[in-house]
Amino acid sequence: MNGQEEFQFLAKLQQHISPILPSAIRQIFFKLPPDKLKKVEEIRLRRGRPFMVVEGRQDYMLTPEGVVTDNPDRAYFVTGEDAVKTFQLISQSSVYALEEEIKNGYITIKGGHRVGIVGKVILEGGQIKTMKHISGFNIRIAREVLGAADEALPFVMNDRGEFLNTMILSPPKAGKTTLLRDLIRQLSSGNPQRGLKGFKVGVVDERSEIACSYEGVPQNDVGIRTDVLDGCPKARGIMMLLRSMSPDIIATDEIGKPEDVEAVEEALNAGVKLLTTAHGADLEDAGRRPTIRKLIESNFFDRYLILGFSEGVGTIEKVVEGKDHRIIYDRRNKGGILNAV
């Protein structure tokens, strides 16, 4: 992140996050120095417990003076009033307008930031109706990394300029959504300098994490030929896009339900390409889930991109050929060539 990008990010952070934080929390959080603020991934508010911030794979507590501490006795404790006020600010005092989002356990705010909520779940007829007595919030800071897919792009295209059905595998917080998002952007907008034509991309963004849409408008750059179904279940969304938007590529995140597999098969039979993600440290790990194992054994995908942390979040550790599971790139092998497709 260069100086200009950092300035723009911090300005947007102030613009989008300040309005949903109660005064005491807001003052503490924005006392953090810029080099800390730009790295924040999550803001954690738990009623009756320390105010915490997550950065990478570590978290830390904040004092009332906005100083990082590992001593709970010095930390600011989130009050019941803080929790009530935060919910009022996030919902803009109109809970009924957000009932559908609350049922899913999160609310997406302007800027594409997602606020996870926990509390007392109210059931009706065995289904979640709403929540009350909200006790905790996880404000996940939305950020896009333009160019994150530069290294991966050669692996997902063949020498005729055609996209290859691709699954991105990674453990949690290894950057699969960031990579997915930038792949969508580059495939959609194209790049004449690199000989990449633009594709029509349909995105099923079930958890509002890819496009980070707010009131139906993507807050992230997902390309000029991309259509987004926000908050839609994957299997249903794939079928809707097939019937209505004539996509060249359908992209989703974290596929895995039995109905997802059926929808993937339907899309492939219709000649549409697939780009998706799943949890897993490698093919063997991902294959422990029966639905993912079925996808792997059915040779639905042409490429598997396996991410890890060896050179930071989002490192492409291996690329695996889909048909015979041959490793075509291994970062540990320094003789590997990134365009060895």
N, C-alpha and C positions, 0 to 999 in steps of 0.2 A: 504494500500500500504506500504510494508516494505521498508527498505533502498535500497535493491538491485533493487526492482521493481521501486522505485522512480527514482533511477539513470538511469535505462534503459529507462523509460518513458521520462525523461527530455532530454536524449541524442537523442532519436528519434524525440522529438519535435523540437529540434535545427536542426536536420538533414533535416526534412521534411518541416518545416515552414519558416526557414530563407531564403531559395531560392526564396520564392514567395513574400517576403516583401521588399519594397523599403528601402534604407539604413536608413533614419530617423525613419521610423516606426519600423524597426527591432531593432535598438539600444534602442528605448524607451521600447519596449515590453520585451526584454530580460534583462532589468535592474530590472524587477520584481524579488523578492526573490523566491527561489525554492518552499517554502510552498504556495506561490500564484500561481506560474506557473503550479504546478501539479494539481490545481483545475480549471484551465481555461477551459471553455467549448466552448466559442465562442469569436472570435476577430471581432469587428465590425468597419468597415471603411466606413464612409459616407462623400462624398465630401462636404467640407465647414462646417463640423460639428465636434464635439469633437471625438477623438479617444477613443473607449470604449471597455471594456472587460466584458464578462458575466461569472459569477461564480454561479452555482446553480440557484436560482430564483432571483438573484440580479445582477445589472451591476454597473460598476464604470468607471469613466474617468481617463485618465492618463495625467500627465504633461509632458513637453519636457524632464524632468529629470527622467521619469519613475516612478513617485510617484503617488499613488492613491489620487484622489481628488473628492469632490462633488461640486466644484466651477468651472463652465464653463469658467470663466475668466482666470483660471490657466491652463486649459486643452490645449493639443496640438490639433490644428484643421487640419483635413486632407485636403490637397491641391488638386487642379485639377491635378497637376503633380504627386502627390502620387497615385491618382486613375488611371491615364494613365499607370504609371510604374507598378503598381500592376497587371493590366490586361495583360500587356506585359509579365511579369514574369510568371503569371499563365498559359497563353496560349503558352508560349515559342515563342512568336511573330508569331504563326501560327494559326490564328483565324479559317481559313477554316477547319483545321483538327479537330476542336472541335465544328463545327457548330451544330451537333446533340445534344451535351450536352448543348450548349448555349441556344438552343430552349427550353430545359427543365428548364432553369433558374439556373443551377449549373454545376460545373466542379469538377470531382473527381481527386485528385492529389495523388502522391505516399504516401503510408502510410494509404490510405483510407480516408484521410481528405476531407471533401466536402466544396466547396466554392460556396455559393449562390451569385448570381449577379443580380443587377437591373439596369435599364437604359431605353433608348428609344427602344421600341419593333417595329420591322419592319415586317409588314404583307405582304403576297403575296397570293392572291386568298382566303383571309379569314383565312389563316394559318400563324402561326409564322414562319418567315424565319430566322431571327437572331436578335441581339440587337446591338445598337451602343450608343455612349455617355454614357458609363458605369459610374454610379454615386455612387454605393455602393456595398460592399462585406460583406458577413457573412462567416467567416472561422470557420467551425464547427470541433472541435478537435475530432478525432476518438479515442475511448478508449474502450477496452474490459475488462470485469471483470470476470476472470475465477473463477468458483464456484458460480456465481450469481444465478444459478438455483438449487443449492443443496437443498434448502428448498422446492422448488416447485416440484421437480422430483417425490416424492412419490405420489403426487396428480394426476399426468398425466399417471400413470401406473396402471394396474389392478393386481390382485394377480397371474395372469398367465404370467406376464411379457409382456403384450400387451400394446401398446400405446393407449391412449384414445384421441379422437378428442377434441382439446383444443383451446379455444379463450382466449387471455389475454386482459383484459379491464383496461384502466387507463386514467386519465386526462393527459394533456400534461406534458412532462418532469418528469413523475413518474417512468420511467425506464423500459417501456415495451419492447423497442428494445434491451436493454441490457439483459433482462431476456430471450427474444426470442432467441437471438444469443447464449447464453450459453446453453439453452435447446437443440438447434440444435447441438451444439458441443458435448454435453454429449450423446444425442441419437445416433449420428452418430458414435462416437468413442467407445461407450460402456464403461462399467466399471465392469470387472469380479468380483472384490471385493464386489461390491454391487449387483451382480446378474443381471446386465444390459447388454443385448446383444447389438451389434451395428446394427443400421438400415440404409438402404439406404435412404438418405434424399435429396430431390430435393428442391432447394430454388429459388423462383422467387423474385429477389431483384430489384424491379422496380426503387427504388430511390437510389440504391447503398449504403444503410445504414446498411445492415445486415453483409454481407461479406466484404464490403468496398473494392471492387475489383479495381485494377489498372492494365490497359491493360489486363483484363481478369483473373488476378490472385488474389484470395482472400487475403487481407492483414490481416484479422482477422482469428483466429483459429475457423473454423466452422466444424471441424471433418474430419475424414479420409474417410468417405463414403458419403461425400456431394458433389453434383453437383449444380453449380450456374448458373442461367440465369441472367446476369447483365443488368440492364436498360430495362428490358422487361416488358410490361404491364402484370398485374397479370392474367387476364382471358386467354390471349393468351399463357402466359408462363405455366400456369397449364396444358393446353391442349398439349403443346409441350413436357413437361416432361412426361405426361401420355403415349404419343405415342413413345417416344424415349429412356427414361432412366429407366423404370420399378422401380419407387421409392416405398418404403414402406410408406414414409411420405412425404407430400409436405408442405413446410413452406413458408408463405408470411407475409408481414407486412401491416397493415392498409387496410384491406379489406372493401368494401363498395359500389362498383358500381353494377348496375343490372347484368352486364355481369359477374362480379365476382361470384355472387350467382349461376348463371347457371354453371360456371366452377367448383365451389365447389361441386354442386350436381352431376356433371359428374364424378368427382374424387371419391366421396363417392360410387357411383354406381359401380365404377370399383374396389372397395375394397381397395382404398388407404386412408390412414389416413391424417387428416388436422391439422396443427398448424398455428395459425394466431393471429393477434392483431386487435384491434379497439379502437377508442376513446370512453370514457364513464366512469363516476364515479361509475356506477353500471349497472345492467341489465336494469333497468327502464330508466336510462339516455341514454344508448346506443340504446335502443329500440325506441327512438324518431326518429331515422333515419329509413325510410321505409325498406331499404335493410337489415339492421341489424335486424330489427324486424322480417322480414321474416325468416332469419336464426334462430333466437331464437324460433319463433313459430313452425318452422319445425323440431325442435329437432335435428338439424344437429350435434350439439356439445355435448360431454359427460361431459365436465368440463369447467367452467369459472373461471379464476384466476383474481381477482380484486385487483389492486394495488393502493397504496396511499402513504402518507408521514408520517404516525403516528410515525414510528421509523426510519425515513430517507427515501431517494429516493429508490423506488423499494420494499417497504414493502408490503408483501402479507396481505391484510386486510381481505379478505374473499375468500373462495372457494365454488362455487355453483355447485350442481349437474345439469347436462344439461337436463335430461328428466323431472324432476318434480320441478326444481328450488329450491330444498331443500338446505339450507346452511349447508355444512358439516364441515366448519371451519370458525370461526370468531375470529380474533385476540383480540377483546375486551373481549371475553370470556376466561379468563385466564385458564379455565379448558380444553380448546381445545387442541387436540393432533394432531401434524403435520402429523402423519402417519395414520390418522383416515379414510383412504379410504376403 
